[in-house]
Amino acid sequence: MKHGKKYIEAAKNVDRATYYEPDEAVRLVKQTATAKFDETIELHIRTGCDGRHADQQIRGAVVLPNGTGKTVRVLVIAKGDKLAEAEAAGADHVGGEELVPRIQNEGWLDFDVVVATPDMMGVVGRLGKILGPKGMMPNPKAGTVTMDIAKAIADIKAGKIEYRLDKSNIIHVPLGKASFTEEALQENFNALLDAVSKAKPSTLKGQYLKSITLSSTMGPGVRVSTAKFA
């Protein structure tokens, strides 16, 4: 993969053989975010889990203290009084069964997170092939299948993010924006690592967090020491 001049210059500031302390890694990743737009700071955690086993699956959610810097569009699928509750709580889109053909046939996906009430999961299940691959399928562990619609929306708008293993047993999550202060990114980092550390499967043998890497959208990866989280 070829890299541009900015990437090559930024990469000179990062020693690929060094595992940095979290605060130093945050400083470096901000320093190497040199694109003309406000880059997203991303966190990649390679785990020792085997997601093929149900008891080693990791999935949950955490509210980042300083948000993600991104405006999140929330779709609520519900019925009855919950529709009005969702609108009052600030949902961007609200509806019921009539949304299924709109998403299935018209390709409507003008939302980032889907929240549903438990009694609508039979309806939402019909959208699994579309929402599942995009990581938007509502899930109780992520707090997106709930009767407390107002709280779910408030948490998401405040910076709640979902974390889960991909097929390579790696967790990829946004941590904030390059324009955030080092302190704000560090607080988000700590909140996320605390949540992921607590989610360690009891059946896992061997090392849980194998590697932690911070990067910006266009910048080089910065390795973070896992010593504090072992």
C-alpha positions as protocol buffer text, in pm:
chain_id: "A"
residue {
  index: 1
  type: MET
  ca { x: 0 y: 0 z: 0 }
}
residue {
  index: 2
  type: LYS
  ca { x: 141 y: 336 z: -104 }
}
residue {
  index: 3
  type: HIS
  ca { x: 129 y: 628 z: 137 }
}
residue {
  index: 4
  type: GLY
  ca { x: 134 y: 1001 z: 67 }
}
residue {
  index: 5
  type: LYS
  ca { x: 401 y: 1247 z: 177 }
}
residue {
  index: 6
  type: LYS
  ca { x: 202 y: 1362 z: 482 }
}
residue {
  index: 7
  type: TYR
  ca { x: 164 y: 1006 z: 608 }
}
residue {
  index: 8
  type: ILE
  ca { x: 534 y: 933 z: 554 }
}
residue {
  index: 9
  type: GLU
  ca { x: 636 y: 1250 z: 740 }
}
residue {
  index: 10
  type: ALA
  ca { x: 395 y: 1178 z: 1026 }
}
residue {
  index: 11
  type: ALA
  ca { x: 514 y: 817 z: 1052 }
}
residue {
  index: 12
  type: LYS
  ca { x: 868 y: 939 z: 1121 }
}
residue {
  index: 13
  type: ASN
  ca { x: 746 y: 1056 z: 1462 }
}
residue {
  index: 14
  type: VAL
  ca { x: 630 y: 707 z: 1557 }
}
residue {
  index: 15
  type: ASP
  ca { x: 869 y: 427 z: 1652 }
}
residue {
  index: 16
  type: ARG
  ca { x: 698 y: 108 z: 1531 }
}
residue {
  index: 17
  type: ALA
  ca { x: 903 y: -101 z: 1773 }
}
residue {
  index: 18
  type: THR
  ca { x: 792 y: 98 z: 2079 }
}
residue {
  index: 19
  type: TYR
  ca { x: 487 y: 34 z: 2294 }
}
residue {
  index: 20
  type: TYR
  ca { x: 384 y: 374 z: 2428 }
}
residue {
  index: 21
  type: GLU
  ca { x: 206 y: 457 z: 2749 }
}
residue {
  index: 22
  type: PRO
  ca { x: -156 y: 562 z: 2680 }
}
residue {
  index: 23
  type: ASP
  ca { x: -99 y: 936 z: 2739 }
}
residue {
  index: 24
  type: GLU
  ca { x: 206 y: 939 z: 2510 }
}
residue {
  index: 25
  type: ALA
  ca { x: 15 y: 741 z: 2244 }
}
residue {
  index: 26
  type: VAL
  ca { x: -270 y: 993 z: 2254 }
}
residue {
  index: 27
  type: ARG
  ca { x: -24 y: 1282 z: 2215 }
}
residue {
  index: 28
  type: LEU
  ca { x: 143 y: 1112 z: 1917 }
}
residue {
  index: 29
  type: VAL
  ca { x: -179 y: 1021 z: 1740 }
}
residue {
  index: 30
  type: LYS
  ca { x: -299 y: 1381 z: 1765 }
}
residue {
  index: 31
  type: GLN
  ca { x: 38 y: 1504 z: 1640 }
}
residue {
  index: 32
  type: THR
  ca { x: 27 y: 1273 z: 1337 }
}
residue {
  index: 33
  type: ALA
  ca { x: -331 y: 1364 z: 1236 }
}
residue {
  index: 34
  type: THR
  ca { x: -234 y: 1612 z: 964 }
}
residue {
  index: 35
  type: ALA
  ca { x: -524 y: 1584 z: 717 }
}
residue {
  index: 36
  type: LYS
  ca { x: -722 y: 1893 z: 619 }
}
residue {
  index: 37
  type: PHE
  ca { x: -1036 y: 1754 z: 785 }
}
residue {
  index: 38
  type: ASP
  ca { x: -1102 y: 1669 z: 1151 }
}
residue {
  index: 39
  type: GLU
  ca { x: -983 y: 1309 z: 1156 }
}
residue {
  index: 40
  type: THR
  ca { x: -1147 y: 1043 z: 1371 }
}
residue {
  index: 41
  type: ILE
  ca { x: -922 y: 888 z: 1635 }
}
residue {
  index: 42
  type: GLU
  ca { x: -971 y: 512 z: 1627 }
}
residue {
  index: 43
  type: LEU
  ca { x: -888 y: 239 z: 1876 }
}
residue {
  index: 44
  type: HIS
  ca { x: -812 y: -116 z: 1768 }
}
residue {
  index: 45
  type: ILE
  ca { x: -788 y: -392 z: 2029 }
}
residue {
  index: 46
  type: ARG
  ca { x: -671 y: -739 z: 1925 }
}
residue {
  index: 47
  type: THR
  ca { x: -797 y: -995 z: 2174 }
}
residue {
  index: 48
  type: GLY
  ca { x: -708 y: -1351 z: 2257 }
}
residue {
  index: 49
  type: CYS
  ca { x: -1073 y: -1453 z: 2228 }
}
residue {
  index: 50
  type: ASP
  ca { x: -1219 y: -1694 z: 1977 }
}
residue {
  index: 51
  type: GLY
  ca { x: -1547 y: -1541 z: 1870 }
}
residue {
  index: 52
  type: ARG
  ca { x: -1656 y: -1872 z: 1714 }
}
residue {
  index: 53
  type: HIS
  ca { x: -1735 y: -1985 z: 2069 }
}
residue {
  index: 54
  type: ALA
  ca { x: -2046 y: -1828 z: 2222 }
}
residue {
  index: 55
  type: ASP
  ca { x: -1883 y: -1803 z: 2564 }
}
residue {
  index: 56
  type: GLN
  ca { x: -1596 y: -1595 z: 2420 }
}
residue {
  index: 57
  type: GLN
  ca { x: -1806 y: -1342 z: 2233 }
}
residue {
  index: 58
  type: ILE
  ca { x: -1758 y: -984 z: 2346 }
}
residue {
  index: 59
  type: ARG
  ca { x: -2030 y: -730 z: 2288 }
}
residue {
  index: 60
  type: GLY
  ca { x: -2134 y: -432 z: 2492 }
}
residue {
  index: 61
  type: ALA
  ca { x: -2164 y: -57 z: 2500 }
}
residue {
  index: 62
  type: VAL
  ca { x: -2014 y: 233 z: 2690 }
}
residue {
  index: 63
  type: VAL
  ca { x: -2089 y: 604 z: 2709 }
}
residue {
  index: 64
  type: LEU
  ca { x: -1770 y: 793 z: 2628 }
}
residue {
  index: 65
  type: PRO
  ca { x: -1734 y: 1084 z: 2876 }
}
residue {
  index: 66
  type: ASN
  ca { x: -1660 y: 1331 z: 2597 }
}
residue {
  index: 67
  type: GLY
  ca { x: -1864 y: 1178 z: 2316 }
}
residue {
  index: 68
  type: THR
  ca { x: -1731 y: 1083 z: 1974 }
}
residue {
  index: 69
  type: GLY
  ca { x: -1749 y: 1423 z: 1809 }
}
residue {
  index: 70
  type: LYS
  ca { x: -1998 y: 1284 z: 1561 }
}
residue {
  index: 71
  type: THR
  ca { x: -2368 y: 1365 z: 1532 }
}
residue {
  index: 72
  type: VAL
  ca { x: -2546 y: 1030 z: 1557 }
}
residue {
  index: 73
  type: ARG
  ca { x: -2878 y: 976 z: 1379 }
}
residue {
  index: 74
  type: VAL
  ca { x: -3110 y: 749 z: 1577 }
}
residue {
  index: 75
  type: LEU
  ca { x: -3394 y: 543 z: 1431 }
}
residue {
  index: 76
  type: VAL
  ca { x: -3649 y: 406 z: 1679 }
}
residue {
  index: 77
  type: ILE
  ca { x: -3876 y: 118 z: 1579 }
}
residue {
  index: 78
  type: ALA
  ca { x: -4166 y: 93 z: 1822 }
}
residue {
  index: 79
  type: LYS
  ca { x: -4545 y: 123 z: 1848 }
}
residue {
  index: 80
  type: GLY
  ca { x: -4810 y: 291 z: 2060 }
}
residue {
  index: 81
  type: ASP
  ca { x: -4701 y: 537 z: 2326 }
}
residue {
  index: 82
  type: LYS
  ca { x: -4334 y: 454 z: 2265 }
}
residue {
  index: 83
  type: LEU
  ca { x: -4346 y: 637 z: 1931 }
}
residue {
  index: 84
  type: ALA
  ca { x: -4433 y: 965 z: 2103 }
}
residue {
  index: 85
  type: GLU
  ca { x: -4174 y: 896 z: 2374 }
}
residue {
  index: 86
  type: ALA
  ca { x: -3908 y: 849 z: 2107 }
}
residue {
  index: 87
  type: GLU
  ca { x: -4000 y: 1173 z: 1931 }
}
residue {
  index: 88
  type: ALA
  ca { x: -3997 y: 1365 z: 2259 }
}
residue {
  index: 89
  type: ALA
  ca { x: -3655 y: 1219 z: 2346 }
}
residue {
  index: 90
  type: GLY
  ca { x: -3501 y: 1346 z: 2022 }
}
residue {
  index: 91
  type: ALA
  ca { x: -3502 y: 1046 z: 1790 }
}
residue {
  index: 92
  type: ASP
  ca { x: -3422 y: 1145 z: 1432 }
}
residue {
  index: 93
  type: HIS
  ca { x: -3662 y: 891 z: 1281 }
}
residue {
  index: 94
  type: VAL
  ca { x: -3952 y: 705 z: 1439 }
}
residue {
  index: 95
  type: GLY
  ca { x: -4178 y: 436 z: 1298 }
}
residue {
  index: 96
  type: GLY
  ca { x: -4305 y: 82 z: 1305 }
}
residue {
  index: 97
  type: GLU
  ca { x: -4368 y: -202 z: 1064 }
}
residue {
  index: 98
  type: GLU
  ca { x: -4410 y: 38 z: 771 }
}
residue {
  index: 99
  type: LEU
  ca { x: -4035 y: 104 z: 781 }
}
residue {
  index: 100
  type: VAL
  ca { x: -3948 y: -253 z: 678 }
}
residue {
  index: 101
  type: PRO
  ca { x: -4028 y: -218 z: 305 }
}
residue {
  index: 102
  type: ARG
  ca { x: -3872 y: 127 z: 300 }
}
residue {
  index: 103
  type: ILE
  ca { x: -3542 y: -18 z: 422 }
}
residue {
  index: 104
  type: GLN
  ca { x: -3568 y: -346 z: 231 }
}
residue {
  index: 105
  type: ASN
  ca { x: -3693 y: -220 z: -105 }
}
residue {
  index: 106
  type: GLU
  ca { x: -3590 y: 145 z: -119 }
}
residue {
  index: 107
  type: GLY
  ca { x: -3250 y: 107 z: 47 }
}
residue {
  index: 108
  type: TRP
  ca { x: -3329 y: 378 z: 301 }
}
residue {
  index: 109
  type: LEU
  ca { x: -3046 y: 393 z: 557 }
}
residue {
  index: 110
  type: ASP
  ca { x: -3036 y: 756 z: 675 }
}
residue {
  index: 111
  type: PHE
  ca { x: -2951 y: 657 z: 1032 }
}
residue {
  index: 112
  type: ASP
  ca { x: -2652 y: 537 z: 1235 }
}
residue {
  index: 113
  type: VAL
  ca { x: -2812 y: 348 z: 1527 }
}
residue {
  index: 114
  type: VAL
  ca { x: -3136 y: 153 z: 1551 }
}
residue {
  index: 115
  type: VAL
  ca { x: -3323 y: 124 z: 1882 }
}
residue {
  index: 116
  type: ALA
  ca { x: -3623 y: -106 z: 1915 }
}
residue {
  index: 117
  type: THR
  ca { x: -3866 y: -211 z: 2183 }
}
residue {
  index: 118
  type: PRO
  ca { x: -3868 y: -586 z: 2265 }
}
residue {
  index: 119
  type: ASP
  ca { x: -4220 y: -629 z: 2123 }
}
residue {
  index: 120
  type: MET
  ca { x: -4096 y: -509 z: 1780 }
}
residue {
  index: 121
  type: MET
  ca { x: -3801 y: -746 z: 1746 }
}
residue {
  index: 122
  type: GLY
  ca { x: -4009 y: -987 z: 1539 }
}
residue {
  index: 123
  type: VAL
  ca { x: -4049 y: -705 z: 1287 }
}
residue {
  index: 124
  type: VAL
  ca { x: -3688 y: -589 z: 1314 }
}
residue {
  index: 125
  type: GLY
  ca { x: -3569 y: -947 z: 1261 }
}
residue {
  index: 126
  type: ARG
  ca { x: -3684 y: -922 z: 899 }
}
residue {
  index: 127
  type: LEU
  ca { x: -3416 y: -657 z: 850 }
}
residue {
  index: 128
  type: GLY
  ca { x: -3135 y: -874 z: 986 }
}
residue {
  index: 129
  type: LYS
  ca { x: -2967 y: -932 z: 649 }
}
residue {
  index: 130
  type: ILE
  ca { x: -2943 y: -556 z: 594 }
}
residue {
  index: 131
  type: LEU
  ca { x: -2875 y: -422 z: 945 }
}
residue {
  index: 132
  type: GLY
  ca { x: -2660 y: -714 z: 1065 }
}
residue {
  index: 133
  type: PRO
  ca { x: -2363 y: -670 z: 828 }
}
residue {
  index: 134
  type: LYS
  ca { x: -2366 y: -295 z: 900 }
}
residue {
  index: 135
  type: GLY
  ca { x: -2348 y: -354 z: 1276 }
}
residue {
  index: 136
  type: MET
  ca { x: -2682 y: -179 z: 1329 }
}
residue {
  index: 137
  type: MET
  ca { x: -2900 y: -468 z: 1445 }
}
residue {
  index: 138
  type: PRO
  ca { x: -3055 y: -381 z: 1785 }
}
residue {
  index: 139
  type: ASN
  ca { x: -2918 y: -593 z: 2069 }
}
residue {
  index: 140
  type: PRO
  ca { x: -3005 y: -609 z: 2441 }
}
residue {
  index: 141
  type: LYS
  ca { x: -2635 y: -619 z: 2539 }
}
residue {
  index: 142
  type: ALA
  ca { x: -2580 y: -289 z: 2361 }
}
residue {
  index: 143
  type: GLY
  ca { x: -2887 y: -136 z: 2525 }
}
residue {
  index: 144
  type: THR
  ca { x: -3061 y: -90 z: 2190 }
}
residue {
  index: 145
  type: VAL
  ca { x: -3344 y: -334 z: 2264 }
}
residue {
  index: 146
  type: THR
  ca { x: -3526 y: -172 z: 2552 }
}
residue {
  index: 147
  type: MET
  ca { x: -3855 y: -30 z: 2678 }
}
residue {
  index: 148
  type: ASP
  ca { x: -3667 y: 270 z: 2820 }
}
residue {
  index: 149
  type: ILE
  ca { x: -3649 y: 446 z: 2485 }
}
residue {
  index: 150
  type: ALA
  ca { x: -3576 y: 790 z: 2630 }
}
residue {
  index: 151
  type: LYS
  ca { x: -3266 y: 670 z: 2819 }
}
residue {
  index: 152
  type: ALA
  ca { x: -3138 y: 477 z: 2518 }
}
residue {
  index: 153
  type: ILE
  ca { x: -3164 y: 785 z: 2295 }
}
residue {
  index: 154
  type: ALA
  ca { x: -3007 y: 1012 z: 2558 }
}
residue {
  index: 155
  type: ASP
  ca { x: -2711 y: 775 z: 2604 }
}
residue {
  index: 156
  type: ILE
  ca { x: -2652 y: 740 z: 2229 }
}
residue {
  index: 157
  type: LYS
  ca { x: -2669 y: 1115 z: 2171 }
}
residue {
  index: 158
  type: ALA
  ca { x: -2429 y: 1168 z: 2464 }
}
residue {
  index: 159
  type: GLY
  ca { x: -2164 y: 947 z: 2304 }
}
residue {
  index: 160
  type: LYS
  ca { x: -2258 y: 586 z: 2367 }
}
residue {
  index: 161
  type: ILE
  ca { x: -2072 y: 348 z: 2139 }
}
residue {
  index: 162
  type: GLU
  ca { x: -2098 y: -24 z: 2089 }
}
residue {
  index: 163
  type: TYR
  ca { x: -1796 y: -253 z: 2090 }
}
residue {
  index: 164
  type: ARG
  ca { x: -1785 y: -606 z: 1954 }
}
residue {
  index: 165
  type: LEU
  ca { x: -1543 y: -857 z: 1806 }
}
residue {
  index: 166
  type: ASP
  ca { x: -1502 y: -868 z: 1431 }
}
residue {
  index: 167
  type: LYS
  ca { x: -1424 y: -1190 z: 1244 }
}
residue {
  index: 168
  type: SER
  ca { x: -1056 y: -1152 z: 1334 }
}
residue {
  index: 169
  type: ASN
  ca { x: -1139 y: -1113 z: 1707 }
}
residue {
  index: 170
  type: ILE
  ca { x: -1046 y: -745 z: 1696 }
}
residue {
  index: 171
  type: ILE
  ca { x: -1250 y: -460 z: 1842 }
}
residue {
  index: 172
  type: HIS
  ca { x: -1257 y: -140 z: 1631 }
}
residue {
  index: 173
  type: VAL
  ca { x: -1414 y: 171 z: 1783 }
}
residue {
  index: 174
  type: PRO
  ca { x: -1405 y: 550 z: 1738 }
}
residue {
  index: 175
  type: LEU
  ca { x: -1252 y: 733 z: 2034 }
}
residue {
  index: 176
  type: GLY
  ca { x: -1315 y: 1093 z: 1934 }
}
residue {
  index: 177
  type: LYS
  ca { x: -1179 y: 1353 z: 1694 }
}
residue {
  index: 178
  type: ALA
  ca { x: -829 y: 1490 z: 1638 }
}
residue {
  index: 179
  type: SER
  ca { x: -962 y: 1829 z: 1751 }
}
residue {
  index: 180
  type: PHE
  ca { x: -1034 y: 1686 z: 2099 }
}
residue {
  index: 181
  type: THR
  ca { x: -789 y: 1775 z: 2375 }
}
residue {
  index: 182
  type: GLU
  ca { x: -544 y: 1509 z: 2490 }
}
residue {
  index: 183
  type: GLU
  ca { x: -730 y: 1499 z: 2822 }
}
residue {
  index: 184
  type: ALA
  ca { x: -1066 y: 1434 z: 2653 }
}
residue {
  index: 185
  type: LEU
  ca { x: -924 y: 1153 z: 2439 }
}
residue {
  index: 186
  type: GLN
  ca { x: -748 y: 1003 z: 2741 }
}
residue {
  index: 187
  type: GLU
  ca { x: -1074 y: 1002 z: 2939 }
}
residue {
  index: 188
  type: ASN
  ca { x: -1254 y: 830 z: 2652 }
}
residue {
  index: 189
  type: PHE
  ca { x: -970 y: 579 z: 2619 }
}
residue {
  index: 190
  type: ASN
  ca { x: -984 y: 497 z: 2992 }
}
residue {
  index: 191
  type: ALA
  ca { x: -1363 y: 454 z: 2988 }
}
residue {
  index: 192
  type: LEU
  ca { x: -1349 y: 219 z: 2691 }
}
residue {
  index: 193
  type: LEU
  ca { x: -1058 y: 9 z: 2817 }
}
residue {
  index: 194
  type: ASP
  ca { x: -1228 y: -21 z: 3156 }
}
residue {
  index: 195
  type: ALA
  ca { x: -1546 y: -152 z: 2991 }
}
residue {
  index: 196
  type: VAL
  ca { x: -1362 y: -393 z: 2760 }
}
residue {
  index: 197
  type: SER
  ca { x: -1143 y: -519 z: 3048 }
}
residue {
  index: 198
  type: LYS
  ca { x: -1453 y: -597 z: 3255 }
}
residue {
  index: 199
  type: ALA
  ca { x: -1603 y: -785 z: 2959 }
}
residue {
  index: 200
  type: LYS
  ca { x: -1326 y: -1047 z: 2966 }
}
residue {
  index: 201
  type: PRO
  ca { x: -1485 y: -1391 z: 2924 }
}
residue {
  index: 202
  type: SER
  ca { x: -1440 y: -1609 z: 3233 }
}
residue {
  index: 203
  type: THR
  ca { x: -1366 y: -1909 z: 3011 }
}
residue {
  index: 204
  type: LEU
  ca { x: -1074 y: -1742 z: 2832 }
}
residue {
  index: 205
  type: LYS
  ca { x: -733 y: -1895 z: 2891 }
}
residue {
  index: 206
  type: GLY
  ca { x: -420 y: -1705 z: 2802 }
}
residue {
  index: 207
  type: GLN
  ca { x: -372 y: -1337 z: 2725 }
}
residue {
  index: 208
  type: TYR
  ca { x: -690 y: -1133 z: 2684 }
}
residue {
  index: 209
  type: LEU
  ca { x: -568 y: -805 z: 2531 }
}
residue {
  index: 210
  type: LYS
  ca { x: -294 y: -899 z: 2287 }
}
residue {
  index: 211
  type: SER
  ca { x: -239 y: -556 z: 2133 }
}
residue {
  index: 212
  type: ILE
  ca { x: -382 y: -205 z: 2146 }
}
residue {
  index: 213
  type: THR
  ca { x: -330 y: 41 z: 1863 }
}
residue {
  index: 214
  type: LEU
  ca { x: -438 y: 403 z: 1827 }
}
residue {
  index: 215
  type: SER
  ca { x: -460 y: 574 z: 1490 }
}
residue {
  index: 216
  type: SER
  ca { x: -624 y: 865 z: 1315 }
}
residue {
  index: 217
  type: THR
  ca { x: -821 y: 825 z: 991 }
}
residue {
  index: 218
  type: MET
  ca { x: -521 y: 905 z: 771 }
}
residue {
  index: 219
  type: GLY
  ca { x: -234 y: 863 z: 1017 }
}
residue {
  index: 220
  type: PRO
  ca { x: 0 y: 579 z: 1120 }
}
residue {
  index: 221
  type: GLY
  ca { x: -82 y: 334 z: 1396 }
}
residue {
  index: 222
  type: VAL
  ca { x: 64 y: 395 z: 1742 }
}
residue {
  index: 223
  type: ARG
  ca { x: 112 y: 87 z: 1959 }
}
residue {
  index: 224
  type: VAL
  ca { x: -4 y: 116 z: 2320 }
}
residue {
  index: 225
  type: SER
  ca { x: 148 y: -81 z: 2606 }
}
residue {
  index: 226
  type: THR
  ca { x: -96 y: -342 z: 2740 }
}
residue {
  index: 227
  type: ALA
  ca { x: 89 y: -379 z: 3072 }
}
residue {
  index: 228
  type: LYS
  ca { x: -170 y: -183 z: 3270 }
}
residue {
  index: 229
  type: PHE
  ca { x: -453 y: -388 z: 3130 }
}
residue {
  index: 230
  type: ALA
  ca { x: -306 y: -738 z: 3153 }
}
